[in-house]
Amino acid sequence: MNAGSSRSATAKAPVNHLSTQKAYGTSEVAQHNKRTDCWIIIKNKVYDVTSYVDEHPGGDAILAHAGDDSTEGFYGPQHASRVFDMVDEFYVGELKH
């Protein structure tokens, strides 16, 4: 094996949400409702934002809908457009219907 092929073998593949997708019910998401365990729902997608809570520029506003649907607040005028790109890194699955 040459050095070039070993590098490509260890390269991290991009996340494919469709192949790793998990579905969560609202009752399961609702259990993640505090600063140290914070999940939110945005447009039927589930995000674990626990690691972002203390960095949130709006302070504790992110906790207002912890464990619940945050779609309305997420798309509010207070958010810069970059938030729409950065939220993908917190994606954990889809909301069960």
C-alpha positions, 0 to 999 in steps of 0.5 A: 500500500502506498502513502497516498492510498493510506491517506484516503483510507483514513479520510473522514467521509462526509456525513450522509444524513439519509444513511445514518438517520434515526427517528425520535418521538416527541416524548423522547426529545422532551426528555432532553430539556435542560442546559446539560442535555438540550435537544430541539426540533426544527422543521421536523429534524432533531438537533442535540445542541447541548454543546452549544448552549453556553455559546449561544449569543442569545443566552438562555433563550435557546433553553425556552424550547429545550426538548420541544419545537424551536422552529419559530424561534430559530427562524426569527429575525434575531438569527444571522443567516450563518445559523442556518449552515451551522445547525447541521453539525448538531443534527441527530435525526428526524422527528417520528410522525 
